[in-house]
């Protein structure tokens, strides 16, 4: 415990003299959405595997409050608030963030981490600012093709910004950008296709379509599948349809009897914790264009039909989808087009195996299964001394091979 007479300047000087005694201590701030949280968890797992101690910082009631402890990491909370709601909303955000900054200063002074990692979302702001005031090195992670407001604001205070896409440059200092890819969970990379299909009862050779609107589902995708079933029921396919838990009952009610006695194997699913199994079994994915989802499907080498969420901040999902479409890894339907267009696009791709395979190869070429290891390497390089030597050793051993789920 620090004495009452300890000054802020003394705290800064002590933080600057920190030596790497014992294991690495990392504070990881981020979350709010799965797109920020799950890449952070992937990186945290890598730090833990290397003997590091990771503490997450989130906001009370956020997604991380439940998910982070479920993955075996401790989490604490500071106050933070995003911009919005006009002038009054901006004033509330400023006051809340100021309180969060004080809480973060106390937290970092107590925990004395070697490194702070910000994975996006407004909770990063007070924590990374506190790290800058205490002279604790920090790095940032940006998942999307267009950097978020928090990352653009904080980039001037961080040592490096790890981005997912080579074209992610807007508002970021060029000299601090590192293209690492978007970290994903190890189980998604390693799940065996044959075992996954066996677990799901899918015979080898049967085409499998995975439709997912992420954890909460997507109403437009649900409507598109419901409408397409009448045309698909004569197909010898399996359709795994993640509806979202709140939509499952309605989808089941509306799809009952639509497949008739045909060979189509249609399976509506409210929520699937083990998404790795579904990716491993699938031949084609229909999904939104969030950065984490795209990192997962490209790491598996899966072709996709992308339906960008039209209300994403600064329409970043449109930019994400365009990058895959330009490389031939995905087709794109707008939210307005998907209800009428999905049935025909899926049928067209499934009837042309060569085109599907070309898309799978293009997807695999974009995948960065080593992204989590690379982010950790970049982080250690900023610390110097033994940590930088560990980063160099990690770079020599490589990040592992790419396992592809398709074909």
TORKOL-4160 file (C-alpha; in steps of 0.2 Angstrom, whole numbers, padded with zeros to 4 digits, m for minus):
407
<pt num="1" X="0000" Y="0000" Z="0000"/>
<pt num="2" X="0007" Y="0017" Z="m0005"/>
<pt num="3" X="0009" Y="0030" Z="0009"/>
<pt num="4" X="m0003" Y="0045" Z="0010"/>
<pt num="5" X="0012" Y="0056" Z="0004"/>
<pt num="6" X="0015" Y="0048" Z="m0012"/>
<pt num="7" X="0014" Y="0060" Z="m0026"/>
<pt num="8" X="0008" Y="0057" Z="m0044"/>
<pt num="9" X="0025" Y="0061" Z="m0050"/>
<pt num="10" X="0033" Y="0048" Z="m0039"/>
<pt num="11" X="0020" Y="0035" Z="m0045"/>
<pt num="12" X="0025" Y="0039" Z="m0063"/>
<pt num="13" X="0043" Y="0037" Z="m0059"/>
<pt num="14" X="0040" Y="0020" Z="m0050"/>
<pt num="15" X="0030" Y="0014" Z="m0065"/>
<pt num="16" X="0044" Y="0019" Z="m0077"/>
<pt num="17" X="0057" Y="0009" Z="m0066"/>
<pt num="18" X="0046" Y="m0007" Z="m0066"/>
<pt num="19" X="0057" Y="m0023" Z="m0069"/>
<pt num="20" X="0051" Y="m0040" Z="m0076"/>
<pt num="21" X="0051" Y="m0050" Z="m0059"/>
<pt num="22" X="0041" Y="m0066" Z="m0060"/>
<pt num="23" X="0028" Y="m0068" Z="m0074"/>
<pt num="24" X="0022" Y="m0054" Z="m0086"/>
<pt num="25" X="0007" Y="m0044" Z="m0079"/>
<pt num="26" X="m0005" Y="m0038" Z="m0092"/>
<pt num="27" X="m0021" Y="m0027" Z="m0090"/>
<pt num="28" X="m0033" Y="m0029" Z="m0104"/>
<pt num="29" X="m0047" Y="m0017" Z="m0107"/>
<pt num="30" X="m0061" Y="m0019" Z="m0120"/>
<pt num="31" X="m0077" Y="m0027" Z="m0123"/>
<pt num="32" X="m0095" Y="m0020" Z="m0124"/>
<pt num="33" X="m0098" Y="m0031" Z="m0140"/>
<pt num="34" X="m0092" Y="m0048" Z="m0144"/>
<pt num="35" X="m0082" Y="m0041" Z="m0158"/>
<pt num="36" X="m0070" Y="m0032" Z="m0146"/>
<pt num="37" X="m0071" Y="m0045" Z="m0132"/>
<pt num="38" X="m0067" Y="m0062" Z="m0141"/>
<pt num="39" X="m0051" Y="m0056" Z="m0149"/>
<pt num="40" X="m0046" Y="m0049" Z="m0132"/>
<pt num="41" X="m0049" Y="m0067" Z="m0125"/>
<pt num="42" X="m0039" Y="m0075" Z="m0139"/>
<pt num="43" X="m0024" Y="m0064" Z="m0134"/>
<pt num="44" X="m0027" Y="m0066" Z="m0116"/>
<pt num="45" X="m0026" Y="m0085" Z="m0118"/>
<pt num="46" X="m0009" Y="m0083" Z="m0127"/>
<pt num="47" X="m0002" Y="m0073" Z="m0113"/>
<pt num="48" X="m0008" Y="m0085" Z="m0100"/>
<pt num="49" X="m0001" Y="m0100" Z="m0110"/>
<pt num="50" X="0016" Y="m0091" Z="m0109"/>
<pt num="51" X="0014" Y="m0089" Z="m0090"/>
<pt num="52" X="0008" Y="m0071" Z="m0089"/>
<pt num="53" X="m0006" Y="m0065" Z="m0078"/>
<pt num="54" X="m0020" Y="m0056" Z="m0086"/>
<pt num="55" X="m0033" Y="m0045" Z="m0078"/>
<pt num="56" X="m0048" Y="m0039" Z="m0088"/>
<pt num="57" X="m0056" Y="m0022" Z="m0086"/>
<pt num="58" X="m0074" Y="m0019" Z="m0092"/>
<pt num="59" X="m0090" Y="m0010" Z="m0087"/>
<pt num="60" X="m0103" Y="m0016" Z="m0075"/>
<pt num="61" X="m0117" Y="m0025" Z="m0084"/>
<pt num="62" X="m0106" Y="m0027" Z="m0100"/>
<pt num="63" X="m0104" Y="m0043" Z="m0110"/>
<pt num="64" X="m0087" Y="m0046" Z="m0102"/>
<pt num="65" X="m0095" Y="m0048" Z="m0084"/>
<pt num="66" X="m0101" Y="m0065" Z="m0088"/>
<pt num="67" X="m0090" Y="m0071" Z="m0103"/>
<pt num="68" X="m0073" Y="m0067" Z="m0095"/>
<pt num="69" X="m0075" Y="m0077" Z="m0079"/>
<pt num="70" X="m0082" Y="m0091" Z="m0089"/>
<pt num="71" X="m0065" Y="m0092" Z="m0098"/>
<pt num="72" X="m0055" Y="m0092" Z="m0082"/>
<pt num="73" X="m0049" Y="m0074" Z="m0081"/>
<pt num="74" X="m0052" Y="m0061" Z="m0067"/>
<pt num="75" X="m0061" Y="m0045" Z="m0072"/>
<pt num="76" X="m0064" Y="m0028" Z="m0063"/>
<pt num="77" X="m0074" Y="m0013" Z="m0068"/>
<pt num="78" X="m0072" Y="0005" Z="m0071"/>
<pt num="79" X="m0085" Y="0018" Z="m0076"/>
<pt num="80" X="m0085" Y="0023" Z="m0095"/>
<pt num="81" X="m0098" Y="0029" Z="m0107"/>
<pt num="82" X="m0099" Y="0031" Z="m0126"/>
<pt num="83" X="m0103" Y="0047" Z="m0135"/>
<pt num="84" X="m0121" Y="0050" Z="m0140"/>
<pt num="85" X="m0137" Y="0059" Z="m0136"/>
<pt num="86" X="m0131" Y="0077" Z="m0142"/>
<pt num="87" X="m0123" Y="0089" Z="m0130"/>
<pt num="88" X="m0131" Y="0082" Z="m0114"/>
<pt num="89" X="m0124" Y="0065" Z="m0119"/>
<pt num="90" X="m0107" Y="0072" Z="m0123"/>
<pt num="91" X="m0106" Y="0080" Z="m0106"/>
<pt num="92" X="m0112" Y="0064" Z="m0097"/>
<pt num="93" X="m0099" Y="0054" Z="m0107"/>
<pt num="94" X="m0085" Y="0067" Z="m0101"/>
<pt num="95" X="m0090" Y="0066" Z="m0083"/>
<pt num="96" X="m0091" Y="0047" Z="m0083"/>
<pt num="97" X="m0075" Y="0045" Z="m0092"/>
<pt num="98" X="m0066" Y="0057" Z="m0080"/>
<pt num="99" X="m0073" Y="0046" Z="m0065"/>
<pt num="100" X="m0067" Y="0031" Z="m0074"/>
<pt num="101" X="m0049" Y="0039" Z="m0077"/>
<pt num="102" X="m0047" Y="0041" Z="m0058"/>
<pt num="103" X="m0053" Y="0023" Z="m0055"/>
<pt num="104" X="m0041" Y="0017" Z="m0068"/>
<pt num="105" X="m0026" Y="0027" Z="m0061"/>
<pt num="106" X="m0030" Y="0019" Z="m0044"/>
<pt num="107" X="m0031" Y="0001" Z="m0052"/>
<pt num="108" X="m0015" Y="0002" Z="m0062"/>
<pt num="109" X="m0006" Y="0009" Z="m0048"/>
<pt num="110" X="m0011" Y="m0005" Z="m0037"/>
<pt num="111" X="m0009" Y="m0019" Z="m0050"/>
<pt num="112" X="0007" Y="m0012" Z="m0057"/>
<pt num="113" X="0006" Y="m0021" Z="m0074"/>
<pt num="114" X="0020" Y="m0022" Z="m0087"/>
<pt num="115" X="0008" Y="m0018" Z="m0101"/>
<pt num="116" X="m0009" Y="m0012" Z="m0105"/>
<pt num="117" X="m0019" Y="m0019" Z="m0120"/>
<pt num="118" X="m0034" Y="m0010" Z="m0127"/>
<pt num="119" X="m0045" Y="m0020" Z="m0138"/>
<pt num="120" X="m0058" Y="m0007" Z="m0143"/>
<pt num="121" X="m0074" Y="0000" Z="m0135"/>
<pt num="122" X="m0076" Y="0015" Z="m0124"/>
<pt num="123" X="m0070" Y="0007" Z="m0108"/>
<pt num="124" X="m0052" Y="0008" Z="m0116"/>
<pt num="125" X="m0052" Y="0026" Z="m0115"/>
<pt num="126" X="m0050" Y="0029" Z="m0096"/>
<pt num="127" X="m0038" Y="0014" Z="m0095"/>
<pt num="128" X="m0026" Y="0018" Z="m0109"/>
<pt num="129" X="m0026" Y="0036" Z="m0104"/>
<pt num="130" X="m0022" Y="0031" Z="m0086"/>
<pt num="131" X="m0008" Y="0020" Z="m0093"/>
<pt num="132" X="m0001" Y="0035" Z="m0102"/>
<pt num="133" X="m0001" Y="0046" Z="m0087"/>
<pt num="134" X="0008" Y="0032" Z="m0077"/>
<pt num="135" X="0020" Y="0029" Z="m0091"/>
<pt num="136" X="0015" Y="0011" Z="m0093"/>
<pt num="137" X="0017" Y="0004" Z="m0111"/>
<pt num="138" X="0001" Y="0001" Z="m0120"/>
<pt num="139" X="m0004" Y="m0006" Z="m0137"/>
<pt num="140" X="m0021" Y="m0006" Z="m0146"/>
<pt num="141" X="m0031" Y="m0018" Z="m0156"/>
<pt num="142" X="m0042" Y="m0013" Z="m0170"/>
<pt num="143" X="m0053" Y="m0026" Z="m0178"/>
<pt num="144" X="m0062" Y="m0017" Z="m0192"/>
<pt num="145" X="m0057" Y="m0009" Z="m0209"/>
<pt num="146" X="m0062" Y="0008" Z="m0202"/>
<pt num="147" X="m0054" Y="0012" Z="m0185"/>
<pt num="148" X="m0067" Y="0016" Z="m0171"/>
<pt num="149" X="m0067" Y="0033" Z="m0162"/>
<pt num="150" X="m0059" Y="0026" Z="m0146"/>
<pt num="151" X="m0045" Y="0019" Z="m0156"/>
<pt num="152" X="m0042" Y="0034" Z="m0166"/>
<pt num="153" X="m0042" Y="0045" Z="m0150"/>
<pt num="154" X="m0030" Y="0033" Z="m0141"/>
<pt num="155" X="m0018" Y="0029" Z="m0155"/>
<pt num="156" X="m0007" Y="0044" Z="m0151"/>
<pt num="157" X="m0004" Y="0037" Z="m0133"/>
<pt num="158" X="0000" Y="0019" Z="m0138"/>
<pt num="159" X="0016" Y="0011" Z="m0143"/>
<pt num="160" X="0008" Y="0001" Z="m0157"/>
<pt num="161" X="m0009" Y="m0001" Z="m0165"/>
<pt num="162" X="m0012" Y="m0019" Z="m0171"/>
<pt num="163" X="m0024" Y="m0019" Z="m0186"/>
<pt num="164" X="m0033" Y="m0033" Z="m0195"/>
<pt num="165" X="m0033" Y="m0026" Z="m0212"/>
<pt num="166" X="m0018" Y="m0019" Z="m0222"/>
<pt num="167" X="m0029" Y="m0004" Z="m0228"/>
<pt num="168" X="m0034" Y="0001" Z="m0210"/>
<pt num="169" X="m0025" Y="0018" Z="m0209"/>
<pt num="170" X="m0039" Y="0031" Z="m0207"/>
<pt num="171" X="m0034" Y="0042" Z="m0192"/>
<pt num="172" X="m0020" Y="0032" Z="m0186"/>
<pt num="173" X="m0001" Y="0037" Z="m0185"/>
<pt num="174" X="0007" Y="0027" Z="m0199"/>
<pt num="175" X="0023" Y="0023" Z="m0189"/>
<pt num="176" X="0013" Y="0014" Z="m0176"/>
<pt num="177" X="0002" Y="0003" Z="m0187"/>
<pt num="178" X="0006" Y="m0016" Z="m0186"/>
<pt num="179" X="m0004" Y="m0027" Z="m0197"/>
<pt num="180" X="m0007" Y="m0043" Z="m0187"/>
<pt num="181" X="m0024" Y="m0049" Z="m0192"/>
<pt num="182" X="m0038" Y="m0051" Z="m0180"/>
<pt num="183" X="m0035" Y="m0064" Z="m0165"/>
<pt num="184" X="m0047" Y="m0078" Z="m0164"/>
<pt num="185" X="m0050" Y="m0092" Z="m0152"/>
<pt num="186" X="m0038" Y="m0107" Z="m0154"/>
<pt num="187" X="m0053" Y="m0120" Z="m0154"/>
<pt num="188" X="m0059" Y="m0112" Z="m0170"/>
<pt num="189" X="m0042" Y="m0116" Z="m0178"/>
<pt num="190" X="m0040" Y="m0133" Z="m0172"/>
<pt num="191" X="m0057" Y="m0141" Z="m0173"/>
<pt num="192" X="m0057" Y="m0156" Z="m0185"/>
<pt num="193" X="m0069" Y="m0156" Z="m0199"/>
<pt num="194" X="m0072" Y="m0175" Z="m0200"/>
<pt num="195" X="m0075" Y="m0176" Z="m0181"/>
<pt num="196" X="m0087" Y="m0161" Z="m0181"/>
<pt num="197" X="m0098" Y="m0168" Z="m0195"/>
<pt num="198" X="m0098" Y="m0185" Z="m0186"/>
<pt num="199" X="m0104" Y="m0176" Z="m0170"/>
<pt num="200" X="m0118" Y="m0167" Z="m0180"/>
<pt num="201" X="m0123" Y="m0183" Z="m0189"/>
<pt num="202" X="m0118" Y="m0176" Z="m0206"/>
<pt num="203" X="m0113" Y="m0189" Z="m0219"/>
<pt num="204" X="m0097" Y="m0184" Z="m0229"/>
<pt num="205" X="m0101" Y="m0176" Z="m0245"/>
<pt num="206" X="m0117" Y="m0168" Z="m0240"/>
<pt num="207" X="m0117" Y="m0150" Z="m0242"/>
<pt num="208" X="m0119" Y="m0140" Z="m0227"/>
<pt num="209" X="m0125" Y="m0121" Z="m0226"/>
<pt num="210" X="m0122" Y="m0112" Z="m0210"/>
<pt num="211" X="m0133" Y="m0096" Z="m0207"/>
<pt num="212" X="m0129" Y="m0085" Z="m0192"/>
<pt num="213" X="m0134" Y="m0068" Z="m0186"/>
<pt num="214" X="m0121" Y="m0069" Z="m0172"/>
<pt num="215" X="m0126" Y="m0072" Z="m0154"/>
<pt num="216" X="m0142" Y="m0062" Z="m0155"/>
<pt num="217" X="m0147" Y="m0067" Z="m0172"/>
<pt num="218" X="m0153" Y="m0056" Z="m0186"/>
<pt num="219" X="m0171" Y="m0054" Z="m0191"/>
<pt num="220" X="m0167" Y="m0050" Z="m0209"/>
<pt num="221" X="m0157" Y="m0067" Z="m0211"/>
<pt num="222" X="m0171" Y="m0076" Z="m0202"/>
<pt num="223" X="m0184" Y="m0070" Z="m0214"/>
<pt num="224" X="m0173" Y="m0074" Z="m0229"/>
<pt num="225" X="m0171" Y="m0092" Z="m0223"/>
<pt num="226" X="m0189" Y="m0094" Z="m0220"/>
<pt num="227" X="m0193" Y="m0088" Z="m0237"/>
<pt num="228" X="m0180" Y="m0099" Z="m0246"/>
<pt num="229" X="m0185" Y="m0115" Z="m0238"/>
<pt num="230" X="m0199" Y="m0119" Z="m0250"/>
<pt num="231" X="m0186" Y="m0118" Z="m0264"/>
<pt num="232" X="m0173" Y="m0128" Z="m0255"/>
<pt num="233" X="m0183" Y="m0142" Z="m0249"/>
<pt num="234" X="m0179" Y="m0153" Z="m0264"/>
<pt num="235" X="m0160" Y="m0151" Z="m0261"/>
<pt num="236" X="m0150" Y="m0164" Z="m0252"/>
<pt num="237" X="m0142" Y="m0151" Z="m0240"/>
<pt num="238" X="m0141" Y="m0148" Z="m0222"/>
<pt num="239" X="m0145" Y="m0130" Z="m0216"/>
<pt num="240" X="m0139" Y="m0125" Z="m0199"/>
<pt num="241" X="m0148" Y="m0109" Z="m0195"/>
<pt num="242" X="m0143" Y="m0099" Z="m0179"/>
<pt num="243" X="m0159" Y="m0089" Z="m0176"/>
<pt num="244" X="m0154" Y="m0080" Z="m0160"/>
<pt num="245" X="m0162" Y="m0086" Z="m0144"/>
<pt num="246" X="m0176" Y="m0073" Z="m0144"/>
<pt num="247" X="m0181" Y="m0078" Z="m0162"/>
<pt num="248" X="m0181" Y="m0097" Z="m0161"/>
<pt num="249" X="m0199" Y="m0100" Z="m0156"/>
<pt num="250" X="m0205" Y="m0088" Z="m0170"/>
<pt num="251" X="m0194" Y="m0096" Z="m0183"/>
<pt num="252" X="m0199" Y="m0114" Z="m0178"/>
<pt num="253" X="m0217" Y="m0109" Z="m0179"/>
<pt num="254" X="m0215" Y="m0101" Z="m0196"/>
<pt num="255" X="m0204" Y="m0115" Z="m0204"/>
<pt num="256" X="m0215" Y="m0130" Z="m0198"/>
<pt num="257" X="m0220" Y="m0140" Z="m0213"/>
<pt num="258" X="m0211" Y="m0129" Z="m0225"/>
<pt num="259" X="m0198" Y="m0142" Z="m0230"/>
<pt num="260" X="m0212" Y="m0155" Z="m0232"/>
<pt num="261" X="m0205" Y="m0173" Z="m0236"/>
<pt num="262" X="m0190" Y="m0167" Z="m0246"/>
<pt num="263" X="m0172" Y="m0172" Z="m0242"/>
<pt num="264" X="m0168" Y="m0155" Z="m0235"/>
<pt num="265" X="m0161" Y="m0157" Z="m0217"/>
<pt num="266" X="m0166" Y="m0140" Z="m0209"/>
<pt num="267" X="m0160" Y="m0137" Z="m0191"/>
<pt num="268" X="m0165" Y="m0120" Z="m0182"/>
<pt num="269" X="m0154" Y="m0117" Z="m0167"/>
<pt num="270" X="m0157" Y="m0103" Z="m0155"/>
<pt num="271" X="m0139" Y="m0102" Z="m0149"/>
<pt num="272" X="m0123" Y="m0112" Z="m0150"/>
<pt num="273" X="m0109" Y="m0109" Z="m0138"/>
<pt num="274" X="m0097" Y="m0121" Z="m0148"/>
<pt num="275" X="m0097" Y="m0111" Z="m0164"/>
<pt num="276" X="m0081" Y="m0120" Z="m0169"/>
<pt num="277" X="m0090" Y="m0136" Z="m0172"/>
<pt num="278" X="m0102" Y="m0128" Z="m0184"/>
<pt num="279" X="m0088" Y="m0119" Z="m0194"/>
<pt num="280" X="m0079" Y="m0135" Z="m0195"/>
<pt num="281" X="m0094" Y="m0144" Z="m0203"/>
<pt num="282" X="m0099" Y="m0130" Z="m0215"/>
<pt num="283" X="m0096" Y="m0128" Z="m0233"/>
<pt num="284" X="m0103" Y="m0111" Z="m0235"/>
<pt num="285" X="m0108" Y="m0097" Z="m0222"/>
<pt num="286" X="m0121" Y="m0084" Z="m0223"/>
<pt num="287" X="m0117" Y="m0070" Z="m0210"/>
<pt num="288" X="m0115" Y="m0052" Z="m0205"/>
<pt num="289" X="m0098" Y="m0044" Z="m0209"/>
<pt num="290" X="m0091" Y="m0040" Z="m0191"/>
<pt num="291" X="m0073" Y="m0041" Z="m0191"/>
<pt num="292" X="m0072" Y="m0056" Z="m0179"/>
<pt num="293" X="m0084" Y="m0066" Z="m0189"/>
<pt num="294" X="m0073" Y="m0063" Z="m0204"/>
<pt num="295" X="m0057" Y="m0067" Z="m0195"/>
<pt num="296" X="m0065" Y="m0084" Z="m0190"/>
<pt num="297" X="m0071" Y="m0089" Z="m0207"/>
<pt num="298" X="m0056" Y="m0084" Z="m0216"/>
<pt num="299" X="m0045" Y="m0093" Z="m0204"/>
<pt num="300" X="m0055" Y="m0109" Z="m0208"/>
<pt num="301" X="m0055" Y="m0105" Z="m0227"/>
<pt num="302" X="m0074" Y="m0104" Z="m0228"/>
<pt num="303" X="m0082" Y="m0096" Z="m0243"/>
<pt num="304" X="m0096" Y="m0084" Z="m0237"/>
<pt num="305" X="m0111" Y="m0073" Z="m0242"/>
<pt num="306" X="m0110" Y="m0058" Z="m0232"/>
<pt num="307" X="m0124" Y="m0047" Z="m0227"/>
<pt num="308" X="m0117" Y="m0031" Z="m0218"/>
<pt num="309" X="m0127" Y="m0024" Z="m0204"/>
<pt num="310" X="m0133" Y="m0008" Z="m0210"/>
<pt num="311" X="m0133" Y="0002" Z="m0194"/>
<pt num="312" X="m0115" Y="m0002" Z="m0189"/>
<pt num="313" X="m0105" Y="0013" Z="m0184"/>
<pt num="314" X="m0098" Y="0022" Z="m0199"/>
<pt num="315" X="m0105" Y="0007" Z="m0209"/>
<pt num="316" X="m0088" Y="m0002" Z="m0206"/>
<pt num="317" X="m0096" Y="m0019" Z="m0210"/>
<pt num="318" X="m0099" Y="m0013" Z="m0228"/>
<pt num="319" X="m0080" Y="m0009" Z="m0229"/>
<pt num="320" X="m0076" Y="m0026" Z="m0221"/>
<pt num="321" X="m0087" Y="m0035" Z="m0233"/>
<pt num="322" X="m0080" Y="m0026" Z="m0248"/>
<pt num="323" X="m0062" Y="m0032" Z="m0244"/>
<pt num="324" X="m0067" Y="m0050" Z="m0245"/>
<pt num="325" X="m0078" Y="m0048" Z="m0260"/>
<pt num="326" X="m0063" Y="m0039" Z="m0269"/>
<pt num="327" X="m0052" Y="m0054" Z="m0266"/>
<pt num="328" X="m0066" Y="m0066" Z="m0272"/>
<pt num="329" X="m0068" Y="m0074" Z="m0255"/>
<pt num="330" X="m0086" Y="m0069" Z="m0253"/>
<pt num="331" X="m0102" Y="m0063" Z="m0261"/>
<pt num="332" X="m0111" Y="m0048" Z="m0254"/>
<pt num="333" X="m0130" Y="m0045" Z="m0252"/>
<pt num="334" X="m0137" Y="m0029" Z="m0244"/>
<pt num="335" X="m0149" Y="m0031" Z="m0229"/>
<pt num="336" X="m0163" Y="m0025" Z="m0241"/>
<pt num="337" X="m0158" Y="m0038" Z="m0254"/>
<pt num="338" X="m0156" Y="m0053" Z="m0244"/>
<pt num="339" X="m0174" Y="m0058" Z="m0241"/>
<pt num="340" X="m0177" Y="m0060" Z="m0260"/>
<pt num="341" X="m0159" Y="m0064" Z="m0265"/>
<pt num="342" X="m0152" Y="m0077" Z="m0253"/>
<pt num="343" X="m0161" Y="m0092" Z="m0260"/>
<pt num="344" X="m0154" Y="m0090" Z="m0278"/>
<pt num="345" X="m0137" Y="m0086" Z="m0273"/>
<pt num="346" X="m0135" Y="m0101" Z="m0262"/>
<pt num="347" X="m0142" Y="m0112" Z="m0275"/>
<pt num="348" X="m0130" Y="m0105" Z="m0288"/>
<pt num="349" X="m0115" Y="m0108" Z="m0277"/>
<pt num="350" X="m0119" Y="m0125" Z="m0272"/>
<pt num="351" X="m0122" Y="m0130" Z="m0290"/>
<pt num="352" X="m0105" Y="m0124" Z="m0295"/>
<pt num="353" X="m0092" Y="m0134" Z="m0284"/>
<pt num="354" X="m0077" Y="m0126" Z="m0293"/>
<pt num="355" X="m0083" Y="m0108" Z="m0290"/>
<pt num="356" X="m0086" Y="m0113" Z="m0271"/>
<pt num="357" X="m0068" Y="m0120" Z="m0270"/>
<pt num="358" X="m0061" Y="m0105" Z="m0278"/>
<pt num="359" X="m0069" Y="m0094" Z="m0265"/>
<pt num="360" X="m0063" Y="m0106" Z="m0251"/>
<pt num="361" X="m0045" Y="m0104" Z="m0257"/>
<pt num="362" X="m0047" Y="m0085" Z="m0258"/>
<pt num="363" X="m0054" Y="m0085" Z="m0241"/>
<pt num="364" X="m0040" Y="m0096" Z="m0234"/>
<pt num="365" X="m0027" Y="m0084" Z="m0242"/>
<pt num="366" X="m0034" Y="m0070" Z="m0232"/>
<pt num="367" X="m0034" Y="m0079" Z="m0215"/>
<pt num="368" X="m0022" Y="m0075" Z="m0202"/>
<pt num="369" X="m0023" Y="m0090" Z="m0189"/>
<pt num="370" X="m0007" Y="m0083" Z="m0181"/>
<pt num="371" X="m0015" Y="m0066" Z="m0177"/>
<pt num="372" X="m0016" Y="m0069" Z="m0158"/>
<pt num="373" X="0003" Y="m0075" Z="m0157"/>
<pt num="374" X="0008" Y="m0060" Z="m0168"/>
<pt num="375" X="m0001" Y="m0047" Z="m0156"/>
<pt num="376" X="0008" Y="m0055" Z="m0141"/>
<pt num="377" X="0024" Y="m0054" Z="m0150"/>
<pt num="378" X="0021" Y="m0035" Z="m0155"/>
<pt num="379" X="0017" Y="m0032" Z="m0136"/>
<pt num="380" X="0032" Y="m0040" Z="m0130"/>
<pt num="381" X="0043" Y="m0030" Z="m0142"/>
<pt num="382" X="0037" Y="m0014" Z="m0134"/>
<pt num="383" X="0044" Y="m0019" Z="m0117"/>
<pt num="384" X="0062" Y="m0022" Z="m0121"/>
<pt num="385" X="0075" Y="m0033" Z="m0112"/>
<pt num="386" X="0070" Y="m0051" Z="m0108"/>
<pt num="387" X="0052" Y="m0048" Z="m0114"/>
<pt num="388" X="0059" Y="m0043" Z="m0131"/>
<pt num="389" X="0070" Y="m0058" Z="m0132"/>
<pt num="390" X="0055" Y="m0069" Z="m0128"/>
<pt num="391" X="0046" Y="m0060" Z="m0143"/>
<pt num="392" X="0060" Y="m0064" Z="m0154"/>
<pt num="393" X="0061" Y="m0082" Z="m0149"/>
<pt num="394" X="0042" Y="m0084" Z="m0152"/>
<pt num="395" X="0044" Y="m0077" Z="m0169"/>
<pt num="396" X="0057" Y="m0090" Z="m0173"/>
<pt num="397" X="0046" Y="m0104" Z="m0168"/>
<pt num="398" X="0031" Y="m0098" Z="m0178"/>
<pt num="399" X="0013" Y="m0097" Z="m0175"/>
<pt num="400" X="0007" Y="m0114" Z="m0181"/>
<pt num="401" X="0000" Y="m0121" Z="m0197"/>
<pt num="402" X="m0016" Y="m0115" Z="m0205"/>
<pt num="403" X="m0030" Y="m0128" Z="m0203"/>
<pt num="404" X="m0043" Y="m0126" Z="m0216"/>
<pt num="405" X="m0061" Y="m0132" Z="m0213"/>
<pt num="406" X="m0067" Y="m0132" Z="m0231"/>
<pt num="407" X="m0062" Y="m0145" Z="m0244"/>
